[in-house]
């Protein structure tokens, strides 16, 4: 049995499968949030303000984050 160094906390976190899954779900949520805003606004893209776009990306990204990190997603309900 050999003992190997674990590496830094940051490296372990970034290379973990859960972190990769979280980043993917945040991206999907942000895209879905933007798509929802775009299609529900009924306006051309040029008439939607940057603030509205940014807000929809943030809210969608939060939902993606919540889906992967909620207690129920980790079987702790």
C-alpha positions in Angstrom: 0.0 0.0 0.0 1.5 3.3 -1.1 0.5 6.7 0.2 0.3 9.3 -2.5 -0.1 13.1 -2.0 -3.7 14.2 -2.7 -2.8 17.5 -4.3 -4.3 20.9 -3.6 -7.9 21.4 -2.6 -8.5 23.5 -5.8 -7.1 20.8 -8.1 -9.2 18.1 -6.5 -12.3 20.2 -6.7 -11.9 21.2 -10.3 -11.2 17.6 -11.5 -14.1 16.1 -9.5 -17.0 14.7 -11.6 -19.5 16.6 -9.5 -17.9 19.9 -10.3 -17.9 19.2 -14.0 -21.6 18.2 -13.8 -22.4 21.4 -11.9 -20.7 23.6 -14.5 -22.5 21.8 -17.3 -25.9 22.3 -15.6 -25.2 25.9 -14.9 -24.4 26.5 -18.6 -27.6 24.6 -19.7 -29.6 26.6 -17.2 -28.2 29.9 -18.4 -29.0 29.0 -22.0 -32.5 27.9 -21.0 -33.0 31.1 -19.0 -32.0 33.2 -22.0 -34.1 31.2 -24.4 -37.1 31.6 -22.2 -36.7 35.3 -21.9 -36.1 35.7 -25.7 -39.1 33.6 -26.7 -41.5 35.0 -24.0 -40.6 38.6 -24.6 -41.9 38.6 -28.1 -39.4 41.3 -29.1 -36.4 41.1 -31.5 -33.0 40.6 -29.8 -32.0 44.2 -30.5 -34.9 45.4 -28.3 -34.0 43.3 -25.3 -31.7 45.2 -22.9 -28.4 43.9 -21.7 -29.8 44.0 -18.2 -32.6 41.6 -19.1 -30.3 39.3 -20.8 -27.8 39.2 -17.9 -30.6 38.7 -15.4 -32.1 35.8 -17.3 -28.6 34.2 -17.6 -28.0 34.6 -13.8 -31.4 33.1 -12.9 -31.1 30.2 -15.3 -27.5 29.5 -14.1 -28.8 29.5 -10.5 -31.4 27.0 -11.3 -28.8 24.8 -12.9 -26.6 25.1 -9.8 -29.5 24.4 -7.5 -30.5 21.2 -9.5 -27.1 19.7 -8.9 -26.4 20.9 -5.4 -29.8 20.7 -3.6 -30.1 18.3 -0.7 -32.5 16.1 -2.7 -30.1 15.9 -5.6 -27.5 14.5 -3.2 -30.0 12.0 -1.7 -30.2 13.8 1.7 -33.9 14.7 1.8 
